[in-house]
Amino acid sequence: MLKEFYIYQGENLLPVKIRNYSIEDANSLIQIQKNAFPPPFPKELLWTKEQISEHATLFRDGALCIEVNGELAGSFTAMRTELDDQKAHTWEEITDAGWMRMHNNAGTTLYVVDICVDPSFRGLGLGRELMCAAYQTVVHLKLKRLAGGGRIPGYSAYKNIMPAATYFEKLITGQLKDPVFSFLIGVGRTPVRLIHNYIEDEESDDCAVLMEWKNPFN
């Protein structure tokens, strides 16, 4: 993929590029991960150079990054799989702990492994642009949908007073808002189910919400 366009930062117009990343981008991508996911996020879940090389080699269409004014600002990583929504899974199981060796070239679901934007570039809508590029990948490859587990870090303020299932119900009825859930709703994703023990994440109490975007042309 190569997608070039412009965005506004205040009154300034900035050139933006979305392209496939490669091992040459590894150092910048790793630093972006560190900036985007500070502690208590487990550092062992951050990308390594070996994993980045694996992503770009196994499934180039799912290895995307975004540049602003020539500077790397974020990334999106995905794989193809067949997914049973009714069967519980963990991030580690489905992504092979981030190595993506379970990638299936015949899979009809584009599964989100990771999306991150450097905090210094937030507020520019880059996460939305990366997600839109992923939707375009779904359409281009004629897949059925995009899906993935979204963290619910806002649950950290409620986990001592309500179970995750109640928090989830309040999210989908609009009684509560969560930063990640709200972002995904805002970019067109719809909730499928709550997943317990999805990923080691203290803020989310290891939970996530499986959310999807269906290909309207398939």
C-alpha positions, 0 to 999 in steps of 0.5 A: 500500500502507498497512500498519500494525503494531507492533514491539518495541524491547526492552520498548518497543512502536513503531508501524510503517507501510509505505506508498508513497513519493513525491517529498516523501520524497526528502530523507529517502530520500537521507540513508538511502541515504547512511547505509546505503551508505557508501564504498567503495559508489559514490556515483553509485549512490545515489538522486537526487531525479529518480530517486525521482520517476521510481520513484514515477511509473512504478510506485507499487506498487514504491516502498515505505518504512517508518516507525518511530514516524513517522520514515522508516527505510528503503525498498524499490524494485522494477520489473516485468520478464520475466527469463530466468534463463539470460541474464546481466544487469547491475544497470545494464542491467536497471534502466536505471542505476536509472531503471527506464525498462525497467519493463514493466507486463506483466512477471511478475517483480517485480525488486528494484532496491534495499532499504535500512534506516538503520543506526540502525534496524537490529536491528528486523527492518525489512528483513524487513518490507519484503521481506514487503511486497514478497511481498504485492505479488507476490501482490496483482498476481498475479505469478509471483515476486520476484527480484533480485541480492543483493550478497555483501560477505563475499566481500571476505575471500576473493577473494584465496584463492578464485574467486567460484564457489567462495565461492557453492558454499560459501554454498549448502552452508552452509560459509560465511555472507555477511551479505546472502546469509544475510539473503535466505535468512532472508526466504525467498529461494532462490538461482538462480545467481551473476552476474559483473560484476553491479554495481560493488561492490569488496566483492563483486568486482562479483558478486551472487547472483540469488535469487527468491521464487516466488508460492505462489498462482500 
